[in-house]
Amino acid sequence: MARCLATPWRRSKRLRYTEAQAAAMSRIELPNDKFLPLVREYVQKGESVIISVKGYSMRPFLEHLRDRVKLSPWTTLSVGDAVLAEVAPGHFVLHRIIEKGEGGALTLMGDGNIRGTEHCTEDDVCGIVTEYLRPNGHTLMADDPSLKRKIRRWRRLLPLRRWLLFFYKATI
């Protein structure tokens, strides 16, 4: 009986990913080690840059090849901000700040991660996410109070994330 209930989800999931794969084929993709240093340069010059999200570490707020984010220069960083940072030479991550230490030290963690953090300094931050762009044309501002509440709730649910993400993956 459980198999019969899950079958429609599997079919719709296959169709959605087929559309996403077709859309991905029509774009030009550059390796991150070549593209993201250019993004860093533009943001340091004071410009905003829109990039597509690759990877699953920011689920459920950002989805692989579906969503885009607008990166802008930053003046202040606070816990809960999503940032693009170079955590090692040539290794960039788009993760959320979960802790600020003394001397500009930052601890980062993806929303879809259940453990594991990255460490960097404020100097390693390339840009801060100011807008989330959905494929249907909807734009969500990063400073939206309702989004900030959802992010705070999600951070408090860290012990349950494994199960919540399991159900999320089963339904998309």
ABEGO torsion letter per residue (X at the ends): XAAAAAAAAAAAAAAAAAAAAAAAAABBBBBAAAAAAAAAAAAAAGBBBBBBBBEAAAOAABBBGABBBBBBBBABBBBGBBBBBBABBGBBBBBBBABBBBGGBBBBBBAABABEBBBBBAAABABBBABBBBAAGBBBBAABAAAAAAAAAAAAAAAAAAAAAAAAAAAX
